[in-house]
Amino acid sequence: MGADRTTFPRALLASLLLCAVPGSAAAPPDVIAPLFAPDQGDTRAVLLVVDGNPVAQRYAPGYSDANRFISWSMAKSVTALLVGELVADGRLALDAPAPVAKWQGDARRRITLRQLLNMSSGLRHIEVGTPVENSDTNQVLFVGGTEDMAARAIARPLAAAPGTRFNYDSLTSIILAEIVTRTLTPSRDPRVRAQAYRDFAQARLFGPSGVTSAFLEFDGAGTQIGGSLIHMSLKDWARMGRLLVDGKSANGEQVVTPAWLAFLKTPAETNPRYGGHVWLSPNGLVSMRGHLGQFVFTGSRGGHSVVLVRLGNTREDRLPAATPLFERIAATALPPG
């Protein structure tokens, strides 16, 4: 991180931490301004929270606290948090075979919940196709699978032995959402299933963390589209990110168990940059990431914590150049490691 700190010097860190002290009169430096530069694409909203206190926030023209912003793949991390609640209750087990009845008669019966969360199930999948219509995800989300996305996701055969290959797979997250739903209710009525999922998410995740704007999308079978489609306000995305720091809400309530949080942050055996439906950075940051540059970077060090939310619309071919800036700004708000 030495080169990064020449761009964002330690004096900036001190200023940020001073601004994070309740009652401080210091004005925060405009550290998030670079995220709105033209080369970052269409940045619509940014919020930087240090030690639980917002120190910088900005909206692009036309956006405000009234907007709900789409998650795209940040929804995967929310799905993983809900799975963790059922594991904490003893209703699901991380290293047991995934409770999917249609897999029990073949080699897929060996797929575990851990492997699904680590994106290493071995199920055949094309996430990004060339051309775009060759994407399995696009076919299910937008073409022929909308009535029962989980059925399409579950029906796929193995392309590799479970646990041996990393393959980023949005349909796997829909399977996890389906597992959550089936654990909550035996009903096949889409309305009952969707309501059971909403109620559980509200009681165990959104309510305790202070999230009030969450809007969940469901398919025709009442399965939450857990890999792609959740909408929240900027501040509520920051509240979700706060849970990835230590599992606690802003008022100190333990929402996510330490054991589940530790699992989420443990690198998958098949990819050191990926954990349990969250991304891991070499500098210790943990992030939720979504299509077109939806980011929630989180981290803690030396008794300090940071949450940086960026929401917008940046072309995928430009993200590799833009992403390091998001990581650098988040990492600078923490003491040197």
DOLUMKE-258245 format. One line per field, with one value per residue: residue number from 1; residue in one letter; chain; x, y, z of N, C-alpha, C, CB in turn. Coordinates in steps of 0.1 Angstrom, whole numbers. Glycine has a CB too. Example, Ala and Ser with C-alpha at 12.3 -4.5 7.8 and 13.67 -1.06 7.14 Angstrom:
REM residues 2
i	[1,2]
aa	[A,S]
ch	[A,A]
n_xx	[132,128]
n_yy	[-57,-22]
n_zz	[78,71]
ca_xx	[123,137]
ca_yy	[-45,-11]
ca_zz	[78,71]
c_xx	[132,129]
c_yy	[-33,0]
c_zz	[78,79]
cb_xx	[113,141]
cb_yy	[-45,-6]
cb_zz	[90,57]
REM end
This chain:
REM residues 337
i	[1,2,3,4,5,6,7,8,9,10,11,12,13,14,15,16,17,18,19,20,21,22,23,24,25,26,27,28,29,30,31,32,33,34,35,36,37,38,39,40,41,42,43,44,45,46,47,48,49,50,51,52,53,54,55,56,57,58,59,60,61,62,63,64,65,66,67,68,69,70,71,72,73,74,75,76,77,78,79,80,81,82,83,84,85,86,87,88,89,90,91,92,93,94,95,96,97,98,99,100,101,102,103,104,105,106,107,108,109,110,111,112,113,114,115,116,117,118,119,120,121,122,123,124,125,126,127,128,129,130,131,132,133,134,135,136,137,138,139,140,141,142,143,144,145,146,147,148,149,150,151,152,153,154,155,156,157,158,159,160,161,162,163,164,165,166,167,168,169,170,171,172,173,174,175,176,177,178,179,180,181,182,183,184,185,186,187,188,189,190,191,192,193,194,195,196,197,198,199,200,201,202,203,204,205,206,207,208,209,210,211,212,213,214,215,216,217,218,219,220,221,222,223,224,225,226,227,228,229,230,231,232,233,234,235,236,237,238,239,240,241,242,243,244,245,246,247,248,249,250,251,252,253,254,255,256,257,258,259,260,261,262,263,264,265,266,267,268,269,270,271,272,273,274,275,276,277,278,279,280,281,282,283,284,285,286,287,288,289,290,291,292,293,294,295,296,297,298,299,300,301,302,303,304,305,306,307,308,309,310,311,312,313,314,315,316,317,318,319,320,321,322,323,324,325,326,327,328,329,330,331,332,333,334,335,336,337]
aa	[M,G,A,D,R,T,T,F,P,R,A,L,L,A,S,L,L,L,C,A,V,P,G,S,A,A,A,P,P,D,V,I,A,P,L,F,A,P,D,Q,G,D,T,R,A,V,L,L,V,V,D,G,N,P,V,A,Q,R,Y,A,P,G,Y,S,D,A,N,R,F,I,S,W,S,M,A,K,S,V,T,A,L,L,V,G,E,L,V,A,D,G,R,L,A,L,D,A,P,A,P,V,A,K,W,Q,G,D,A,R,R,R,I,T,L,R,Q,L,L,N,M,S,S,G,L,R,H,I,E,V,G,T,P,V,E,N,S,D,T,N,Q,V,L,F,V,G,G,T,E,D,M,A,A,R,A,I,A,R,P,L,A,A,A,P,G,T,R,F,N,Y,D,S,L,T,S,I,I,L,A,E,I,V,T,R,T,L,T,P,S,R,D,P,R,V,R,A,Q,A,Y,R,D,F,A,Q,A,R,L,F,G,P,S,G,V,T,S,A,F,L,E,F,D,G,A,G,T,Q,I,G,G,S,L,I,H,M,S,L,K,D,W,A,R,M,G,R,L,L,V,D,G,K,S,A,N,G,E,Q,V,V,T,P,A,W,L,A,F,L,K,T,P,A,E,T,N,P,R,Y,G,G,H,V,W,L,S,P,N,G,L,V,S,M,R,G,H,L,G,Q,F,V,F,T,G,S,R,G,G,H,S,V,V,L,V,R,L,G,N,T,R,E,D,R,L,P,A,A,T,P,L,F,E,R,I,A,A,T,A,L,P,P,G]
ch	[A,A,A,A,A,A,A,A,A,A,A,A,A,A,A,A,A,A,A,A,A,A,A,A,A,A,A,A,A,A,A,A,A,A,A,A,A,A,A,A,A,A,A,A,A,A,A,A,A,A,A,A,A,A,A,A,A,A,A,A,A,A,A,A,A,A,A,A,A,A,A,A,A,A,A,A,A,A,A,A,A,A,A,A,A,A,A,A,A,A,A,A,A,A,A,A,A,A,A,A,A,A,A,A,A,A,A,A,A,A,A,A,A,A,A,A,A,A,A,A,A,A,A,A,A,A,A,A,A,A,A,A,A,A,A,A,A,A,A,A,A,A,A,A,A,A,A,A,A,A,A,A,A,A,A,A,A,A,A,A,A,A,A,A,A,A,A,A,A,A,A,A,A,A,A,A,A,A,A,A,A,A,A,A,A,A,A,A,A,A,A,A,A,A,A,A,A,A,A,A,A,A,A,A,A,A,A,A,A,A,A,A,A,A,A,A,A,A,A,A,A,A,A,A,A,A,A,A,A,A,A,A,A,A,A,A,A,A,A,A,A,A,A,A,A,A,A,A,A,A,A,A,A,A,A,A,A,A,A,A,A,A,A,A,A,A,A,A,A,A,A,A,A,A,A,A,A,A,A,A,A,A,A,A,A,A,A,A,A,A,A,A,A,A,A,A,A,A,A,A,A,A,A,A,A,A,A,A,A,A,A,A,A,A,A,A,A,A,A,A,A,A,A,A,A,A,A,A,A,A,A,A,A,A,A,A,A]
n_xx	[8,22,26,0,-4,11,-5,-29,-23,-11,-19,-44,-58,-57,-73,-97,-103,-106,-128,-146,-152,-178,-194,-173,-159,-146,-141,-147,-122,-125,-125,-139,-143,-128,-141,-162,-152,-149,-137,-144,-169,-204,-210,-232,-239,-222,-209,-189,-180,-166,-154,-180,-193,-206,-185,-182,-203,-221,-242,-249,-263,-298,-302,-308,-314,-339,-338,-338,-312,-301,-289,-275,-250,-243,-263,-258,-242,-260,-278,-261,-258,-283,-285,-266,-280,-298,-281,-270,-292,-293,-307,-297,-267,-233,-213,-227,-244,-261,-295,-311,-335,-336,-310,-302,-301,-278,-243,-243,-253,-233,-226,-220,-232,-212,-196,-214,-216,-190,-187,-180,-193,-192,-212,-224,-219,-222,-213,-208,-215,-204,-218,-238,-262,-255,-250,-257,-268,-281,-300,-317,-325,-336,-348,-359,-364,-379,-402,-396,-369,-351,-356,-345,-318,-311,-314,-291,-263,-233,-201,-176,-159,-174,-162,-137,-132,-133,-160,-176,-210,-241,-265,-262,-265,-292,-301,-293,-310,-334,-331,-331,-358,-373,-365,-378,-405,-430,-447,-459,-470,-465,-469,-470,-445,-428,-435,-428,-400,-395,-404,-386,-361,-366,-369,-346,-324,-327,-343,-329,-305,-312,-320,-343,-353,-352,-360,-371,-368,-387,-391,-415,-422,-420,-394,-367,-346,-318,-292,-290,-310,-319,-329,-319,-315,-288,-277,-287,-274,-249,-253,-257,-231,-218,-224,-205,-182,-180,-202,-221,-248,-254,-261,-248,-259,-255,-258,-250,-235,-203,-189,-201,-194,-167,-164,-174,-154,-132,-109,-119,-111,-107,-102,-84,-92,-119,-146,-172,-194,-186,-161,-126,-98,-63,-53,-68,-94,-129,-155,-187,-198,-211,-226,-217,-204,-213,-205,-195,-172,-155,-138,-115,-92,-67,-85,-102,-127,-140,-164,-172,-193,-202,-222,-235,-230,-209,-192,-184,-159,-144,-142,-119,-99,-110,-117,-94,-91,-114,-109,-85,-92,-109,-91,-73,-86,-80,-57,-22,-13]
n_yy	[-12,11,28,37,53,75,89,92,106,101,123,128,106,111,134,124,107,125,138,119,118,123,154,168,197,198,200,176,165,165,136,118,129,121,98,107,115,118,95,75,65,65,77,76,78,81,71,75,60,63,47,42,66,89,105,116,123,121,128,123,147,145,124,111,108,97,77,43,20,-3,-36,-54,-79,-75,-84,-111,-112,-105,-126,-146,-138,-142,-170,-177,-170,-191,-212,-206,-210,-238,-250,-253,-267,-261,-278,-300,-320,-301,-293,-303,-319,-329,-335,-358,-383,-385,-376,-350,-348,-346,-320,-293,-269,-251,-252,-242,-215,-207,-206,-229,-252,-269,-271,-268,-238,-207,-175,-150,-145,-148,-142,-119,-132,-158,-162,-180,-169,-146,-158,-171,-150,-131,-141,-171,-182,-170,-177,-198,-197,-210,-237,-240,-234,-254,-277,-280,-299,-314,-299,-302,-318,-314,-287,-284,-265,-230,-210,-183,-177,-167,-180,-199,-185,-181,-206,-209,-190,-203,-225,-213,-204,-228,-239,-223,-225,-250,-245,-242,-220,-191,-165,-170,-181,-160,-141,-153,-153,-125,-118,-132,-121,-94,-97,-109,-97,-71,-55,-56,-44,-18,-12,2,5,-17,-35,-64,-85,-111,-142,-159,-181,-174,-172,-156,-134,-140,-135,-112,-91,-68,-39,-9,21,45,49,26,6,11,4,-24,-30,-23,-45,-64,-57,-63,-78,-64,-41,-5,2,-15,-41,-76,-89,-106,-137,-141,-165,-170,-147,-150,-172,-162,-144,-161,-173,-190,-224,-227,-202,-175,-149,-148,-153,-163,-157,-131,-107,-107,-86,-82,-63,-66,-57,-63,-70,-63,-67,-56,-58,-33,-17,-15,-11,-21,-15,-27,-26,-32,-21,-18,-8,9,14,11,19,20,31,28,36,32,34,19,9,-25,-31,-10,-12,-27,-8,12,1,-2,24,28,9,19,44,35,19,38,51,36,27,22,-12]
n_zz	[0,-1,-24,-28,-6,-11,-28,-14,14,48,63,54,63,91,91,82,103,124,115,119,146,168,170,161,146,123,88,63,40,4,-4,-19,-44,-67,-75,-90,-113,-149,-160,-144,-151,-149,-121,-95,-68,-37,-6,23,52,83,111,119,114,91,68,43,16,-14,-41,-76,-100,-100,-83,-50,-14,-17,-36,-45,-51,-75,-68,-84,-86,-59,-44,-39,-17,3,2,11,38,48,45,64,88,90,92,117,132,132,112,87,74,70,58,50,26,1,6,-18,-35,-61,-67,-55,-66,-81,-90,-81,-56,-38,-36,-15,9,15,-8,-27,-18,-20,-47,-61,-69,-91,-110,-144,-162,-178,-172,-184,-216,-251,-281,-259,-255,-251,-225,-196,-173,-183,-200,-182,-164,-181,-204,-209,-184,-164,-150,-132,-119,-102,-107,-133,-127,-109,-124,-140,-152,-138,-145,-135,-108,-77,-57,-68,-87,-94,-104,-112,-106,-111,-110,-91,-67,-68,-64,-37,-26,-31,-15,11,10,9,32,50,44,34,14,-20,-31,-48,-37,-9,-5,-12,7,30,28,26,52,68,61,69,97,106,94,79,96,123,115,108,82,60,35,18,-11,-25,-53,-70,-87,-109,-94,-68,-58,-44,-63,-59,-67,-80,-78,-58,-42,-27,-6,-7,19,32,19,29,55,53,45,68,84,75,87,115,120,134,141,137,163,179,181,177,147,127,132,148,139,114,100,100,84,59,53,48,26,-4,-12,-39,-49,-39,-37,-32,-10,11,-9,-9,-19,-16,-8,-13,5,27,27,25,2,-13,-46,-77,-110,-134,-117,-90,-57,-24,-2,26,58,86,111,136,155,141,116,82,57,24,-1,-34,-61,-93,-129,-147,-175,-180,-193,-185,-158,-146,-145,-130,-105,-87,-76,-60,-40,-30,-19,2,17,26,47,68,95,88,79]
ca_xx	[0,30,23,-13,-4,16,-16,-38,-13,-15,-26,-58,-63,-59,-84,-109,-107,-111,-142,-155,-155,-191,-193,-161,-163,-137,-147,-140,-117,-134,-118,-147,-145,-122,-150,-171,-145,-155,-131,-150,-182,-216,-211,-245,-240,-210,-209,-178,-183,-154,-157,-195,-198,-205,-176,-183,-214,-224,-251,-249,-276,-310,-303,-309,-318,-352,-336,-333,-303,-301,-277,-269,-245,-242,-274,-253,-237,-272,-283,-252,-261,-296,-281,-259,-290,-304,-270,-269,-304,-292,-316,-288,-253,-223,-206,-236,-249,-271,-308,-318,-340,-333,-296,-299,-299,-266,-231,-246,-257,-221,-224,-223,-236,-200,-192,-222,-212,-176,-188,-172,-202,-190,-223,-221,-224,-215,-218,-207,-214,-201,-225,-244,-273,-250,-249,-268,-275,-290,-311,-326,-331,-343,-354,-369,-364,-384,-413,-390,-354,-344,-357,-335,-305,-309,-314,-279,-254,-219,-190,-164,-162,-177,-151,-124,-130,-140,-167,-186,-223,-253,-276,-259,-271,-307,-303,-292,-323,-344,-328,-336,-372,-378,-363,-387,-419,-432,-457,-455,-477,-455,-471,-466,-430,-421,-438,-419,-386,-395,-405,-374,-351,-368,-368,-332,-313,-329,-348,-319,-294,-317,-324,-358,-357,-350,-371,-366,-375,-389,-395,-428,-424,-418,-380,-360,-336,-308,-279,-290,-320,-323,-328,-318,-310,-273,-274,-290,-263,-238,-257,-253,-216,-214,-224,-194,-171,-179,-215,-229,-255,-248,-264,-241,-265,-249,-268,-244,-226,-188,-185,-205,-186,-153,-165,-176,-141,-122,-107,-123,-99,-105,-100,-80,-98,-133,-149,-185,-203,-180,-148,-115,-87,-50,-51,-77,-108,-140,-164,-198,-196,-222,-225,-217,-197,-219,-194,-195,-159,-155,-126,-112,-78,-63,-96,-109,-134,-144,-174,-173,-203,-202,-233,-235,-231,-196,-191,-176,-146,-137,-141,-106,-91,-116,-118,-83,-93,-124,-102,-75,-99,-114,-80,-67,-93,-76,-43,-13,-13]
ca_yy	[0,23,37,43,63,88,96,96,106,98,134,126,96,119,143,116,102,136,141,108,120,130,167,175,208,197,198,165,167,159,125,110,136,114,88,113,119,112,82,65,62,73,75,82,80,76,74,70,60,59,44,43,80,94,117,122,117,129,123,130,154,137,113,116,98,91,67,29,16,-18,-43,-65,-90,-73,-92,-124,-111,-104,-140,-154,-134,-149,-184,-177,-170,-205,-221,-202,-217,-252,-255,-257,-271,-256,-289,-311,-319,-291,-300,-302,-332,-334,-339,-369,-395,-385,-371,-336,-350,-343,-305,-288,-255,-243,-251,-232,-202,-205,-206,-241,-264,-278,-271,-262,-225,-196,-163,-139,-152,-141,-129,-119,-142,-171,-162,-188,-160,-137,-166,-174,-138,-122,-148,-182,-189,-161,-183,-206,-196,-220,-250,-240,-234,-267,-288,-281,-310,-311,-298,-305,-324,-304,-283,-284,-254,-218,-206,-173,-182,-160,-190,-206,-177,-183,-219,-206,-183,-213,-233,-205,-204,-242,-242,-215,-229,-261,-240,-239,-208,-180,-154,-175,-183,-147,-134,-160,-148,-111,-117,-136,-110,-83,-100,-113,-89,-57,-48,-54,-35,-5,-10,4,7,-28,-40,-77,-90,-125,-148,-163,-192,-168,-174,-143,-134,-137,-132,-100,-80,-62,-24,-1,34,46,47,13,-3,13,-4,-38,-31,-23,-59,-72,-53,-71,-84,-56,-29,7,4,-25,-54,-86,-94,-118,-144,-141,-177,-169,-137,-156,-181,-153,-138,-171,-175,-203,-232,-226,-188,-168,-136,-150,-160,-169,-148,-118,-106,-104,-79,-84,-53,-69,-52,-73,-62,-67,-61,-58,-54,-19,-9,-13,-16,-17,-20,-26,-31,-27,-23,-9,-2,17,7,19,14,29,26,35,31,39,26,20,-2,-36,-31,1,-14,-30,4,21,-5,1,37,25,1,28,54,28,14,49,55,27,29,12,-25]
ca_zz	[0,0,-35,-26,4,-17,-35,-3,25,61,68,50,73,103,89,82,116,132,111,124,160,170,175,156,136,111,75,57,26,-7,-9,-28,-56,-78,-79,-99,-125,-161,-163,-135,-156,-144,-106,-91,-53,-29,9,30,66,91,125,121,112,77,67,30,9,-26,-52,-89,-102,-102,-74,-36,-4,-20,-46,-43,-61,-78,-63,-93,-78,-44,-38,-35,-3,12,2,20,52,52,47,77,98,91,98,131,139,131,102,76,78,60,51,47,12,-1,6,-31,-37,-75,-69,-46,-73,-90,-84,-76,-42,-30,-35,-1,10,15,-22,-34,-13,-25,-62,-65,-69,-103,-120,-157,-162,-185,-166,-194,-229,-263,-277,-246,-253,-247,-210,-189,-164,-191,-205,-171,-158,-190,-216,-208,-171,-153,-142,-122,-121,-94,-114,-144,-121,-102,-135,-147,-148,-134,-155,-128,-95,-67,-48,-75,-97,-91,-115,-108,-111,-105,-108,-78,-57,-69,-57,-23,-22,-31,-3,22,10,12,47,57,42,25,4,-33,-35,-49,-27,4,-5,-13,19,41,26,31,67,75,58,77,111,110,88,77,109,132,110,105,68,59,21,9,-20,-31,-65,-70,-99,-109,-84,-55,-54,-45,-74,-49,-73,-88,-78,-45,-43,-14,-6,-4,34,36,14,39,67,49,45,82,90,71,95,127,122,143,136,143,177,186,181,169,137,121,142,145,132,100,94,98,72,48,50,46,11,-9,-16,-53,-53,-27,-38,-30,3,11,-16,-9,-25,-7,-14,-6,16,39,25,21,-6,-21,-59,-86,-124,-137,-107,-76,-47,-10,4,41,64,100,115,146,162,132,105,71,47,12,-10,-47,-69,-106,-141,-154,-184,-175,-198,-178,-143,-141,-143,-120,-92,-77,-70,-49,-30,-24,-10,14,25,32,59,79,98,80,84]
c_xx	[9,28,10,-12,3,5,-26,-30,-19,-22,-40,-64,-66,-71,-97,-113,-111,-125,-152,-158,-168,-188,-181,-166,-155,-145,-140,-134,-125,-127,-126,-148,-139,-132,-161,-165,-150,-149,-136,-164,-192,-217,-224,-246,-227,-212,-197,-181,-170,-158,-172,-201,-196,-195,-176,-194,-217,-233,-248,-262,-287,-311,-302,-312,-331,-350,-333,-324,-302,-288,-269,-263,-242,-253,-269,-248,-249,-278,-274,-255,-273,-293,-275,-269,-296,-293,-269,-281,-303,-301,-309,-274,-243,-217,-214,-240,-261,-285,-316,-322,-336,-319,-293,-296,-286,-254,-233,-249,-245,-218,-229,-227,-223,-195,-201,-218,-199,-176,-179,-180,-198,-201,-219,-227,-215,-221,-219,-205,-210,-208,-232,-255,-268,-247,-260,-275,-285,-302,-321,-333,-340,-350,-364,-370,-372,-395,-408,-375,-347,-344,-347,-321,-302,-308,-300,-270,-241,-210,-177,-168,-164,-164,-137,-121,-139,-147,-178,-199,-234,-264,-274,-266,-287,-310,-303,-305,-334,-343,-334,-351,-378,-376,-373,-402,-420,-441,-451,-462,-467,-457,-467,-451,-423,-423,-429,-405,-385,-395,-392,-362,-353,-365,-353,-321,-316,-334,-337,-308,-299,-320,-339,-362,-356,-362,-365,-374,-376,-393,-410,-432,-423,-404,-373,-348,-323,-294,-278,-299,-326,-321,-328,-313,-295,-270,-277,-279,-251,-241,-254,-238,-211,-214,-212,-181,-169,-193,-225,-236,-249,-251,-257,-247,-258,-259,-263,-234,-211,-184,-189,-197,-172,-154,-166,-162,-130,-121,-112,-110,-97,-102,-96,-86,-113,-135,-163,-195,-199,-166,-138,-103,-74,-48,-60,-91,-117,-150,-176,-197,-207,-219,-225,-211,-204,-209,-198,-182,-159,-141,-124,-98,-75,-74,-105,-116,-138,-155,-174,-182,-202,-213,-234,-236,-219,-195,-181,-162,-138,-135,-127,-97,-97,-116,-107,-85,-103,-117,-92,-81,-103,-102,-73,-73,-90,-61,-35,-13,1]
c_yy	[13,33,44,54,76,96,100,95,104,111,134,117,103,128,136,111,113,139,130,109,128,144,175,186,207,194,187,169,160,147,116,117,128,103,93,118,112,98,71,60,70,69,83,85,74,80,68,71,55,58,46,56,84,106,123,115,126,121,130,137,144,125,119,105,91,79,53,25,1,-24,-49,-75,-87,-81,-106,-123,-111,-118,-148,-150,-141,-164,-186,-177,-184,-215,-218,-209,-232,-258,-259,-259,-268,-267,-301,-310,-309,-298,-297,-316,-337,-338,-352,-382,-396,-378,-357,-337,-347,-328,-300,-273,-246,-241,-242,-218,-198,-205,-218,-253,-274,-278,-263,-248,-216,-183,-152,-146,-143,-148,-130,-129,-156,-172,-170,-179,-151,-145,-168,-161,-130,-128,-159,-188,-181,-167,-192,-207,-207,-234,-251,-241,-248,-278,-289,-292,-305,-309,-301,-311,-313,-300,-282,-272,-242,-213,-196,-176,-176,-170,-198,-198,-178,-197,-217,-199,-193,-222,-226,-206,-218,-245,-234,-219,-240,-256,-239,-227,-197,-169,-158,-175,-169,-139,-140,-155,-133,-110,-121,-126,-98,-86,-103,-105,-74,-49,-45,-44,-21,-2,-9,5,-5,-33,-52,-80,-105,-130,-153,-174,-187,-170,-160,-144,-131,-135,-119,-88,-77,-47,-18,13,34,43,33,3,-1,5,-19,-40,-31,-37,-67,-68,-62,-78,-76,-45,-17,9,-7,-39,-64,-92,-106,-124,-142,-153,-175,-158,-142,-165,-172,-148,-148,-174,-189,-211,-231,-212,-180,-154,-136,-157,-166,-159,-133,-118,-102,-97,-82,-75,-55,-64,-64,-65,-70,-60,-65,-53,-39,-10,-6,-19,-12,-23,-17,-31,-26,-30,-13,-2,7,9,17,11,24,23,35,28,39,29,28,7,-13,-35,-20,-2,-18,-18,13,15,-2,15,36,19,11,38,47,24,26,54,45,29,19,-1,-31]
c_zz	[0,-11,-33,-16,0,-23,-24,10,38,68,65,60,86,102,89,95,126,128,116,139,161,176,169,146,124,99,68,43,16,-13,-19,-42,-68,-83,-89,-112,-137,-164,-154,-140,-150,-129,-102,-76,-46,-14,15,45,74,106,128,118,97,76,53,23,-3,-36,-65,-91,-106,-93,-59,-27,-8,-30,-39,-54,-63,-73,-74,-83,-64,-37,-33,-21,7,13,12,35,56,53,60,89,101,96,113,139,139,121,89,81,67,52,49,32,11,-2,-7,-35,-51,-77,-62,-53,-82,-83,-77,-61,-33,-29,-21,-2,9,0,-30,-30,-18,-41,-68,-65,-80,-113,-133,-157,-170,-180,-177,-208,-240,-275,-264,-244,-250,-232,-204,-180,-172,-196,-194,-166,-168,-202,-212,-194,-160,-145,-131,-124,-114,-101,-125,-138,-115,-113,-142,-143,-143,-146,-148,-114,-85,-58,-55,-84,-93,-104,-110,-114,-104,-102,-95,-66,-57,-62,-42,-18,-21,-18,10,22,14,26,55,56,32,13,-9,-39,-36,-39,-13,6,-4,1,31,40,30,46,74,73,67,92,115,104,86,89,119,128,107,91,67,44,12,1,-27,-43,-65,-84,-98,-99,-70,-49,-55,-55,-67,-54,-79,-85,-64,-47,-29,-16,-4,10,38,31,23,51,65,50,60,88,86,79,107,130,130,136,142,158,186,187,172,160,131,131,138,137,117,93,91,85,59,43,48,31,7,-13,-31,-58,-41,-26,-35,-17,1,5,-13,-15,-15,-14,-6,5,27,38,21,13,-12,-35,-68,-100,-125,-126,-94,-66,-33,-4,19,46,79,103,126,153,154,121,94,63,36,2,-23,-56,-82,-118,-149,-163,-179,-180,-192,-163,-138,-138,-132,-106,-82,-70,-58,-38,-23,-15,3,23,32,45,70,82,90,87,85]
cb_xx	[-9,45,24,-23,2,28,-23,-50,-5,-4,-20,-59,-53,-47,-82,-107,-94,-102,-143,-148,-143,-200,-192,-152,-161,-126,-148,-149,-102,-137,-114,-160,-138,-109,-157,-179,-130,-152,-116,-152,-185,-229,-198,-256,-253,-197,-222,-165,-195,-142,-149,-198,-191,-218,-162,-170,-227,-211,-266,-246,-274,-308,-291,-320,-320,-361,-326,-345,-289,-303,-281,-259,-233,-243,-285,-241,-229,-283,-282,-237,-262,-307,-272,-250,-301,-309,-256,-270,-316,-295,-327,-288,-252,-213,-194,-249,-254,-269,-316,-309,-355,-337,-287,-310,-310,-269,-220,-257,-262,-209,-232,-211,-243,-189,-192,-237,-213,-167,-183,-159,-216,-187,-235,-226,-225,-217,-209,-196,-227,-186,-234,-249,-281,-237,-248,-261,-265,-283,-306,-319,-319,-333,-343,-365,-351,-389,-422,-397,-349,-350,-371,-336,-304,-321,-324,-271,-252,-214,-190,-155,-150,-188,-150,-123,-134,-131,-173,-181,-223,-258,-277,-244,-268,-312,-292,-280,-326,-344,-313,-332,-377,-371,-349,-386,-428,-437,-463,-457,-489,-455,-486,-473,-426,-427,-452,-420,-382,-406,-417,-369,-351,-383,-376,-330,-310,-340,-359,-313,-288,-307,-319,-361,-348,-345,-376,-367,-368,-400,-386,-432,-414,-428,-373,-354,-339,-307,-275,-293,-332,-316,-340,-309,-316,-268,-282,-303,-259,-236,-271,-259,-210,-223,-237,-191,-172,-175,-213,-221,-270,-255,-279,-238,-280,-242,-271,-236,-230,-180,-192,-220,-185,-149,-178,-186,-137,-125,-93,-133,-102,-118,-112,-65,-96,-140,-149,-190,-217,-179,-148,-110,-90,-39,-53,-71,-109,-146,-157,-212,-182,-235,-237,-230,-193,-233,-181,-208,-147,-166,-113,-122,-68,-54,-91,-100,-147,-132,-188,-158,-217,-188,-247,-223,-244,-184,-186,-182,-146,-144,-151,-99,-90,-131,-119,-70,-99,-135,-94,-67,-110,-121,-70,-66,-108,-78,-40,1,-21]
cb_yy	[0,19,30,32,58,85,86,86,119,94,147,121,85,127,151,104,94,149,142,94,127,122,167,165,221,187,210,153,163,169,116,107,149,107,82,124,117,120,83,70,47,69,80,73,74,82,69,78,50,70,53,39,90,97,112,120,116,133,124,119,164,131,103,127,105,101,71,19,22,-20,-54,-58,-95,-58,-95,-127,-99,-95,-146,-151,-119,-147,-189,-166,-160,-209,-218,-187,-212,-258,-245,-245,-286,-248,-292,-311,-333,-282,-295,-295,-332,-323,-328,-371,-398,-378,-370,-329,-364,-349,-298,-290,-252,-250,-265,-235,-201,-215,-193,-242,-259,-291,-264,-271,-219,-197,-159,-129,-159,-139,-124,-105,-142,-174,-148,-199,-151,-131,-179,-181,-129,-112,-154,-192,-191,-149,-191,-221,-182,-221,-252,-227,-224,-271,-285,-268,-319,-321,-284,-292,-333,-308,-292,-297,-259,-206,-218,-159,-198,-149,-199,-207,-162,-183,-229,-198,-172,-221,-237,-191,-200,-252,-237,-200,-217,-273,-227,-251,-205,-175,-150,-188,-191,-138,-134,-175,-149,-103,-126,-150,-106,-79,-113,-127,-95,-56,-56,-67,-41,5,-22,17,18,-40,-29,-88,-85,-129,-159,-168,-203,-175,-184,-139,-125,-148,-142,-104,-85,-68,-18,-9,43,60,57,8,1,27,-2,-41,-20,-14,-66,-70,-38,-63,-97,-51,-30,19,3,-21,-53,-97,-83,-113,-158,-140,-189,-166,-125,-164,-190,-142,-129,-184,-173,-201,-247,-231,-182,-166,-129,-156,-150,-172,-150,-113,-96,-117,-64,-83,-39,-64,-41,-81,-55,-63,-66,-53,-60,-14,4,-21,-10,-23,-12,-34,-28,-34,-21,2,5,28,0,22,11,31,27,35,32,46,32,21,2,-50,-30,14,-25,-39,13,23,-20,1,48,17,-11,35,60,15,7,61,54,12,27,18,-34]
cb_zz	[12,-1,-48,-21,17,-26,-45,-2,24,70,62,35,75,107,76,72,122,129,96,121,167,178,189,149,143,113,66,55,25,-18,3,-22,-56,-74,-67,-92,-124,-173,-162,-121,-154,-152,-99,-94,-47,-35,15,27,70,89,134,134,121,71,70,22,18,-33,-48,-101,-113,-116,-76,-35,10,-27,-55,-41,-58,-93,-53,-103,-85,-41,-48,-44,-1,6,-12,17,53,41,36,78,96,77,91,133,132,144,99,65,83,66,59,56,7,-13,18,-42,-36,-85,-63,-36,-82,-103,-94,-83,-39,-36,-46,8,24,23,-28,-30,2,-20,-68,-56,-71,-98,-113,-168,-148,-201,-155,-191,-233,-265,-288,-243,-266,-254,-204,-181,-157,-202,-210,-159,-154,-195,-224,-217,-166,-160,-151,-122,-117,-80,-120,-152,-110,-93,-145,-145,-161,-124,-160,-125,-90,-57,-37,-83,-111,-86,-124,-111,-109,-114,-120,-75,-59,-83,-61,-20,-31,-44,-1,21,-4,3,51,53,37,32,9,-42,-25,-63,-28,8,-17,-24,23,39,11,25,71,68,44,76,115,105,74,66,115,136,98,110,60,65,15,18,-31,-20,-78,-60,-104,-123,-87,-46,-62,-31,-86,-40,-83,-102,-87,-33,-51,-4,5,-8,42,31,0,42,71,36,38,90,84,56,100,139,128,155,138,135,180,199,177,178,127,107,144,158,138,99,104,110,72,50,61,54,7,-21,-13,-60,-61,-26,-51,-42,14,25,-12,6,-37,0,-14,-16,11,51,15,33,-17,-14,-64,-81,-132,-141,-113,-76,-51,-2,-3,47,56,110,102,140,174,125,111,62,54,6,-4,-54,-61,-107,-149,-144,-198,-178,-213,-180,-139,-150,-156,-124,-94,-84,-80,-54,-36,-35,-17,10,16,22,56,75,113,79,75]
REM end
